[in-house]
């Protein structure tokens, strides 16, 4: 498990690059090599891009500029509707401390931090999706955490972040979970996702 935080996972890269649109392979390979400190964040972005591609939602740009000279991780397009996507990943900040264990929390802090960091990058009147990827392999990931009250996500979080059209939480960093996800829709967003996009996500989600 320690190796997950100290080295590249060539197996994970191989699996993801095999499913990534060819026009983005060089870009993501460069990102993985250039900034080792954000390696697993880039892997999370790769996972998200592959999921969108498998669902038939086209990725039109990576590191796409939005407002105030900020950028989101990628721009997706479906039936001419632009969807701005930001991926927020979390790993233990200190492996030696994390491996000692401790209590498992309800994941609310990660969800809140991801929303706080992503929202300033989103346009007010656009379809915006926040993707949260918990890369913890020491404790159960956010996706598998039994203490997370997923039913409360729309009411507790999305209700106060109207820019965010939906939240997606990715599965854990294991081969059988790499492309799993769940989605929650904002009941009162500033811009609602198109129904055909909602249908695609509901058909592809894991739970």
C-alpha positions as CSV (number, residue, x, y, z in Angstrom):
1,X,0.0,0.0,0.0
2,X,2.8,2.4,0.8
3,X,3.9,2.2,-2.8
4,X,0.6,3.7,-3.9
5,X,1.9,7.0,-2.5
6,X,5.5,6.9,-3.5
7,X,5.7,5.4,-7.0
8,X,3.9,5.4,-10.2
9,X,1.4,2.6,-10.8
10,X,2.3,1.5,-14.4
11,X,-0.5,-1.0,-14.3
12,X,-3.1,1.7,-13.5
13,X,-1.7,3.9,-16.2
14,X,-1.8,1.1,-18.8
15,X,-5.5,0.3,-18.0
16,X,-6.5,4.0,-18.3
17,X,-4.5,5.0,-21.3
18,X,-5.9,2.0,-23.2
19,X,-9.4,3.6,-22.9
20,X,-8.4,7.3,-23.2
21,X,-9.1,9.1,-26.5
22,X,-5.8,9.2,-28.5
23,X,-5.7,13.0,-28.8
24,X,-5.2,13.3,-25.0
25,X,-2.7,10.6,-24.4
26,X,0.4,12.7,-24.9
27,X,-1.0,15.5,-22.7
28,X,-1.8,13.2,-19.8
29,X,1.5,11.4,-20.1
30,X,3.3,14.7,-19.9
31,X,1.3,15.7,-16.8
32,X,2.1,12.5,-15.0
33,X,5.8,12.9,-15.6
34,X,6.2,16.6,-15.0
35,X,4.6,17.0,-11.5
36,X,5.2,14.0,-9.3
37,X,3.6,15.6,-6.3
38,X,0.2,15.6,-8.1
39,X,0.6,12.2,-9.8
40,X,-2.5,10.7,-8.2
41,X,-4.5,13.8,-8.8
42,X,-3.7,13.4,-12.5
43,X,-4.6,9.7,-12.3
44,X,-8.0,10.8,-10.9
45,X,-8.5,13.2,-13.8
46,X,-7.6,10.3,-16.2
47,X,-10.2,8.1,-14.5
48,X,-12.9,10.8,-14.9
49,X,-12.0,11.4,-18.6
50,X,-12.2,7.7,-19.3
51,X,-15.6,7.4,-17.6
52,X,-17.0,10.3,-19.7
53,X,-15.5,8.8,-22.9
54,X,-17.0,5.4,-22.1
55,X,-20.4,7.0,-21.5
56,X,-20.2,8.7,-24.9
57,X,-19.8,12.2,-23.5
58,X,-17.0,13.9,-25.5
59,X,-14.0,15.5,-23.9
60,X,-13.2,18.7,-25.9
61,X,-10.5,20.2,-23.8
62,X,-8.2,19.6,-20.8
63,X,-7.3,22.4,-18.3
64,X,-10.0,24.6,-19.9
65,X,-10.0,28.3,-18.9
66,X,-13.1,29.6,-17.2
67,X,-13.3,32.7,-15.0
68,X,-10.7,35.0,-13.4
69,X,-7.9,33.2,-15.2
70,X,-8.9,29.9,-13.5
71,X,-9.4,26.6,-15.3
72,X,-11.3,23.4,-14.8
73,X,-9.8,20.0,-15.4
74,X,-11.8,19.4,-18.6
75,X,-14.6,20.6,-20.8
76,X,-17.1,18.0,-21.9
77,X,-19.7,18.4,-24.6
78,X,-22.9,16.4,-25.3
79,X,-25.4,17.4,-28.0
80,X,-23.8,20.9,-28.1
81,X,-24.2,21.4,-24.3
82,X,-20.9,22.4,-22.6
83,X,-20.2,20.8,-19.3
84,X,-17.4,22.1,-17.1
85,X,-15.8,19.4,-15.0
86,X,-13.4,19.8,-12.0
87,X,-11.8,16.8,-10.3
88,X,-10.7,17.0,-6.7
89,X,-8.6,14.1,-5.3
90,X,-7.6,13.3,-1.8
91,X,-4.7,11.1,-0.5
92,X,-3.3,10.8,3.0
93,X,-1.1,13.8,3.6
94,X,1.4,11.7,5.6
95,X,1.6,8.0,4.9
96,X,3.5,7.2,8.1
97,X,0.7,8.8,10.2
98,X,-2.1,7.5,8.1
99,X,-1.0,3.9,8.2
100,X,-1.3,3.9,12.0
101,X,-5.0,3.9,11.6
102,X,-7.3,5.9,13.8
103,X,-11.0,6.5,13.6
104,X,-12.9,6.7,10.3
105,X,-14.9,9.9,9.8
106,X,-18.1,10.4,7.8
107,X,-16.3,12.0,4.8
108,X,-18.1,15.3,5.2
109,X,-14.9,17.3,5.4
110,X,-13.7,16.0,2.1
111,X,-16.9,16.8,0.3
112,X,-17.0,20.3,1.8
113,X,-13.4,21.0,0.9
114,X,-13.9,19.8,-2.7
115,X,-16.9,22.1,-3.1
116,X,-15.1,25.0,-1.6
117,X,-12.1,24.6,-3.9
118,X,-14.1,23.8,-7.1
119,X,-16.9,26.4,-7.0
120,X,-14.7,29.5,-7.7
121,X,-13.7,27.9,-11.0
122,X,-17.3,27.5,-12.3
123,X,-19.3,29.9,-14.4
124,X,-22.6,31.1,-12.8
125,X,-24.9,29.9,-15.6
126,X,-23.2,26.8,-16.9
127,X,-23.5,23.0,-16.4
128,X,-20.8,22.3,-13.8
129,X,-19.9,18.9,-12.4
130,X,-17.6,18.3,-9.4
131,X,-15.9,14.9,-9.3
132,X,-14.4,13.8,-6.0
133,X,-11.8,11.0,-6.1
134,X,-10.7,9.7,-2.7
135,X,-7.3,7.9,-3.4
136,X,-6.9,6.5,0.1
137,X,-5.9,2.8,0.0
138,X,-5.3,2.6,3.8
139,X,-8.9,3.1,4.9
140,X,-12.1,2.6,2.8
141,X,-12.4,5.3,0.2
142,X,-15.1,7.9,0.3
143,X,-17.0,5.8,-2.2
144,X,-17.0,2.7,0.1
145,X,-17.1,4.5,3.5
146,X,-20.1,3.1,5.4
147,X,-20.3,6.3,7.5
148,X,-21.0,8.6,4.6
149,X,-24.7,9.6,4.5
150,X,-24.9,9.8,0.7
151,X,-28.7,10.6,0.8
152,X,-27.9,13.9,2.4
153,X,-25.5,15.2,-0.3
154,X,-28.2,17.1,-2.3
155,X,-29.8,18.6,0.8
156,X,-26.7,19.4,2.9
157,X,-24.1,20.3,0.2
158,X,-25.6,21.0,-3.2
159,X,-28.4,23.1,-1.8
160,X,-25.8,25.8,-0.7
161,X,-23.6,25.5,-3.8
162,X,-26.0,26.4,-6.7
163,X,-23.2,26.7,-9.2
164,X,-22.7,22.9,-9.0
165,X,-25.1,21.0,-11.2
166,X,-24.0,17.6,-9.8
167,X,-21.5,15.8,-7.7
168,X,-19.8,12.6,-8.8
169,X,-17.8,10.4,-6.4
170,X,-15.4,7.9,-8.0
171,X,-14.7,4.4,-6.8
172,X,-11.5,3.5,-5.0
173,X,-8.0,3.1,-6.5
174,X,-8.4,-0.6,-7.1
175,X,-8.7,-2.1,-10.6
176,X,-12.3,-3.4,-10.0
177,X,-13.3,0.1,-8.8
178,X,-11.3,2.4,-11.1
179,X,-14.3,3.3,-13.3
180,X,-17.1,3.0,-10.8
181,X,-19.0,6.1,-9.7
182,X,-22.2,7.5,-8.2
183,X,-23.8,10.8,-9.0
184,X,-26.1,13.2,-7.1
185,X,-28.0,16.0,-8.7
186,X,-28.6,19.5,-7.4
187,X,-32.3,20.0,-7.0
188,X,-32.0,23.8,-7.5
189,X,-28.9,24.6,-9.5
190,X,-28.3,27.7,-11.5
191,X,-28.0,25.5,-14.6
192,X,-29.6,22.0,-14.7
193,X,-27.9,19.2,-16.6
194,X,-29.7,18.2,-19.8
195,X,-32.1,15.3,-19.2
196,X,-30.3,13.1,-21.8
197,X,-27.0,13.6,-19.9
198,X,-28.7,12.8,-16.6
199,X,-30.1,9.6,-18.2
200,X,-26.6,8.6,-19.4
201,X,-25.1,9.0,-15.9
202,X,-27.9,7.2,-14.2
203,X,-27.5,4.2,-16.6
204,X,-23.8,4.1,-16.0
205,X,-23.5,4.7,-12.3
206,X,-22.4,1.8,-10.1
207,X,-24.6,1.7,-7.0
